[in-house]
Amino acid sequence: MNDIKNAIKPIDLRKAQILNISRRGDGRQQVIKVAHDEKFVALKCYGLKRTRLKVLFRQLGSLFLVGKSSITAKARHDTELDVLSLWKGEGFDVPQVYHLSELLEDIPYCIAMEYIPNPTVAELLQDDQKSLSFKKEVIARYARVWGKRHARALELGEPRLLQENPTLSHVFVSRDRLVHFDFEIVFTRKKDLKRLIRREIVGILRSMSKASGDSFSPLIDTLLNAYPDLSYFRETAWELLLYGTVPVMGWTAIFHRLTRRKKRYTKRLNFTKTLARALKSRCDICKGRSGSVCSCSPF
């Protein structure tokens, strides 16, 4: 890989700290923190997250029903390396990847990368000790980068620039850096790009809605002010009101309409209404300034 610049010696795991591990599969899916050459390295290792039979069924669904990349250990390892390289090449911040001169014998698929001890954006928003002004500054930075990434994804026809699991828990705040991580599975269908953008919007806003206190409303206003194209939010609000979510593919909308009254959709109702009110308020401001109907209005 062209973006792998640093080679490191074999890693000594005797004093390793397990940061995350999946107990449901073969136990190989884990993230490990290790001390190496007077610094810490994060070692992400890939294994089965479920039994082989369940992996087989999910593999068929991922590939043929919703258009995702393969969920085998090797495929997730290769996909993550590929996407890390793509994002870095496009100027979006991701952890530095190090070349492993020797892999672990019992876990063949691992990636050594930069360890970032800083909190995620989600953790920062839930921290009562952090000021609202600081949180708004971080969200404004995120929204600007987010908008550029969406525009670049559409320009290139590149679904790998959209997160399959969109959440602010997958973005570190490290001084002036916003470092994205977790790319082991990606969507693959280019024709669904705008729908995937709306799906990512829902995931990020749901993550924002968990912010501490009454900060969600000012934070979403900050995000909408900084994000360059509010038409995506208009369409997202429309789908939320209609389905309670954004269907992964067009034909799956029927299932969301049939199950709209189920408890898991009802629980999202307050979030949907909050988003709709925030968009309406933002568009009222647009209308007041321009004297015409704002193009981002979902109403």
C-alpha positions in Angstrom: 0.0 0.0 0.0 1.4 3.4 -1.0 0.2 5.2 2.2 1.9 2.8 4.6 5.1 4.7 5.5 6.3 3.3 8.7 7.4 -0.3 9.3 7.5 -1.6 12.8 9.2 -4.7 14.3 7.2 -7.7 15.5 4.9 -6.7 18.4 5.4 -8.1 21.9 1.9 -9.0 23.2 2.9 -10.0 26.7 1.9 -6.6 28.1 -0.9 -5.9 25.7 -4.2 -4.4 26.8 -7.4 -5.6 25.1 -9.6 -2.6 24.3 -12.4 -4.4 22.6 -13.2 -8.1 21.9 -16.1 -9.9 20.3 -17.1 -12.9 22.4 -19.7 -14.2 20.0 -17.5 -15.7 17.4 -14.0 -17.3 17.4 -12.5 -14.7 19.8 -10.1 -13.4 17.2 -12.0 -10.1 16.6 -10.4 -7.7 18.9 -8.6 -4.4 19.3 -5.4 -4.4 21.3 -3.3 -1.6 22.7 0.4 -2.4 22.8 3.6 -0.4 23.8 6.0 -0.4 21.0 9.2 1.7 20.3 8.3 4.2 23.1 4.8 4.7 21.8 1.4 2.9 21.8 0.1 1.1 18.8 -3.5 -0.1 18.2 -3.6 -3.6 16.8 -6.9 -4.4 15.1 -7.4 -8.1 14.5 -10.1 -9.7 12.5 -12.0 -13.0 13.2 -15.5 -14.4 13.0 -18.0 -12.4 14.9 -20.6 -15.2 14.9 -20.8 -18.9 14.2 -19.9 -20.0 10.8 -23.5 -20.8 9.8 -24.7 -17.4 10.9 -21.8 -15.8 9.0 -22.8 -17.7 5.9 -26.4 -16.4 6.0 -25.4 -12.8 6.8 -22.8 -13.0 4.0 -25.6 -13.8 1.5 -27.7 -11.0 2.8 -24.9 -8.5 2.8 -23.7 -9.2 -0.7 -27.0 -9.7 -2.6 -29.8 -7.9 -0.6 -28.3 -4.7 0.7 -25.1 -4.4 -1.3 -22.4 -4.5 1.3 -18.8 -5.8 1.2 -18.0 -9.3 2.4 -18.0 -10.0 6.1 -15.4 -12.7 6.2 -12.3 -12.0 8.3 -9.9 -11.6 5.4 -12.4 -9.4 3.4 -13.0 -7.1 6.4 -9.2 -6.8 6.9 -8.6 -6.0 3.2 -11.6 -3.6 3.0 -10.4 -1.6 6.0 -6.9 -1.2 4.6 -8.4 -0.2 1.2 -10.7 2.4 2.7 -8.1 3.8 5.1 -5.9 4.4 2.0 -8.7 5.9 0.0 -9.8 8.4 2.8 -6.2 9.4 3.4 -5.6 9.9 -0.3 -8.7 12.1 -0.5 -7.6 14.3 2.4 -9.9 12.9 5.2 -8.2 12.2 8.5 -7.8 8.6 9.5 -5.2 6.8 11.8 -1.8 6.3 10.4 -1.2 2.6 9.3 2.0 0.8 10.1 3.5 -2.1 8.2 3.7 -5.2 10.3 6.9 -7.1 9.5 5.5 -10.2 11.1 1.9 -11.2 11.7 0.6 -13.0 14.8 0.6 -16.8 14.2 -2.9 -17.5 15.7 -4.6 -14.3 14.2 -3.5 -14.0 10.6 -5.4 -10.8 9.7 -4.3 -7.7 11.7 -3.7 -4.1 11.1 -1.3 -2.0 13.2 -2.3 1.6 13.3 -1.8 4.9 15.2 -3.2 4.8 18.7 -5.3 7.9 19.5 -6.1 8.3 23.2 -8.4 11.2 22.8 -12.1 11.0 23.3 -14.6 10.5 20.4 -16.9 13.3 19.3 -19.8 11.3 20.9 -18.0 11.2 24.3 -17.2 14.9 24.1 -20.8 15.8 23.5 -21.9 13.8 26.5 -19.2 15.4 28.8 -20.8 18.0 31.1 -17.3 19.4 31.8 -16.9 20.6 28.2 -18.4 24.0 27.3 -21.2 24.3 24.8 -19.1 26.7 22.7 -16.3 24.1 22.4 -18.8 21.5 21.4 -20.3 23.8 18.8 -16.8 24.5 17.4 -16.1 20.8 17.0 -19.5 20.1 15.4 -19.0 23.0 13.0 -15.6 21.6 12.0 -17.2 18.1 11.6 -20.0 19.5 9.4 -17.6 21.2 7.0 -15.5 18.1 6.5 -18.7 16.0 6.3 -20.1 18.1 3.5 -16.9 17.9 1.6 -16.8 14.1 1.9 -20.4 13.8 0.7 -19.7 16.0 -2.3 -16.5 14.0 -3.1 -18.4 10.7 -2.8 -21.0 11.9 -5.3 -18.3 13.4 -7.6 -16.3 10.1 -7.7 -19.4 7.8 -7.5 -17.6 6.3 -4.5 -19.7 4.6 -1.8 -16.6 3.8 0.2 -16.4 7.4 1.3 -19.7 6.9 3.2 -19.7 5.1 6.6 -21.6 1.9 6.8 -22.0 2.4 10.6 -22.4 6.2 10.9 -21.9 7.4 14.4 -19.9 10.1 16.2 -18.5 7.3 18.3 -16.3 6.5 15.3 -14.6 10.0 15.2 -11.8 10.9 17.5 -11.2 14.6 18.5 -7.4 15.1 18.7 -6.6 18.8 19.0 -7.3 20.1 15.5 -7.8 16.7 14.1 -11.1 14.8 13.5 -9.9 11.2 13.0 -12.4 8.7 11.5 -12.1 5.0 12.1 -13.9 1.6 11.6 -14.1 0.8 7.9 -14.2 -3.0 7.9 -17.5 -3.1 6.0 -18.7 -0.7 3.3 -21.7 -0.3 0.9 -20.9 -1.1 -2.7 -23.8 0.1 -4.8 -23.0 3.4 -6.5 -26.6 4.1 -7.6 -27.7 4.4 -4.0 -25.2 7.1 -3.0 -27.8 9.8 -2.2 -29.8 7.4 -0.1 -26.7 6.3 1.7 -25.9 10.0 2.4 -29.3 10.4 4.0 -28.8 7.2 6.0 -25.5 8.6 7.2 -27.2 11.8 8.2 -29.7 9.9 10.3 -26.9 8.0 12.1 -24.9 11.1 12.9 -28.0 13.1 14.1 -29.1 10.2 16.3 -25.6 10.2 17.8 -25.8 14.0 18.3 -29.2 13.6 20.0 -27.4 11.9 23.0 -25.5 15.0 23.8 -25.7 16.1 27.5 -28.4 18.5 28.8 -30.3 20.7 26.4 -27.4 21.1 23.9 -28.9 19.1 21.0 -30.9 22.0 19.6 -28.0 24.5 19.5 -25.7 21.8 18.2 -28.0 20.8 15.3 -28.4 24.5 14.4 -24.6 24.8 14.3 -24.3 21.7 12.1 -27.0 23.0 9.7 -25.3 26.4 9.5 -21.9 24.7 8.6 -23.1 22.0 6.3 -23.1 23.2 2.7 -26.2 21.6 1.1 -29.3 21.3 3.3 -31.4 19.6 0.5 -30.0 16.3 1.9 -31.5 17.1 5.3 -34.9 18.1 3.7 -35.1 14.7 2.0 -33.9 12.9 5.2 -36.6 14.6 7.3 -39.2 13.5 4.7 -38.1 9.9 4.8 -38.0 9.9 8.6 -41.5 11.2 8.8 -42.7 8.6 6.3 -40.8 5.5 7.3 -39.2 6.3 10.7 -35.8 5.7 9.1 -34.0 5.8 5.8 -34.4 2.5 3.9 -31.1 1.0 2.9 -32.5 0.3 -0.6 -35.6 1.6 -2.3 -37.6 -1.7 -2.3 -37.0 -2.2 1.4 -39.3 0.9 2.1 -42.3 -1.4 2.1 -41.0 -3.2 5.2 -40.6 0.0 7.1 -44.1 1.2 6.2 -45.6 -2.1 7.3 -43.7 -2.0 10.7 -44.1 1.7 11.3 -46.2 1.3 14.4 -43.8 -1.1 16.1 -42.2 0.0 19.3 -38.7 0.6 17.8 -40.2 3.1 15.4 -42.4 4.8 18.0 -39.3 5.4 20.2 -37.8 7.4 17.3 -40.8 9.7 17.0 -39.5 12.4 19.3 -36.2 12.4 17.5 -38.0 12.7 14.1 -40.1 15.6 15.3 -37.1 17.4 16.8 -35.2 17.1 13.6 -38.2 18.4 11.6 -38.6 21.4 13.9 -34.9 22.2 13.7 -35.1 22.1 9.9 -38.2 24.2 9.8 -36.7 26.8 12.2 -33.5 26.9 10.1 -35.5 27.3 6.9 -37.6 30.1 8.4 -34.3 32.0 9.0 -33.3 31.4 5.3 -36.7 32.7 4.2 -36.4 35.8 6.3 -33.0 36.6 4.9 -33.8 36.0 1.2 -37.5 37.0 1.0 -38.3 33.7 -0.8 -39.1 30.1 0.0 -36.0 28.3 1.2 -35.1 25.2 -0.9 -34.3 23.2 2.2 -37.8 23.3 3.6 -39.4 19.8 4.0 -42.9 21.4 4.5 
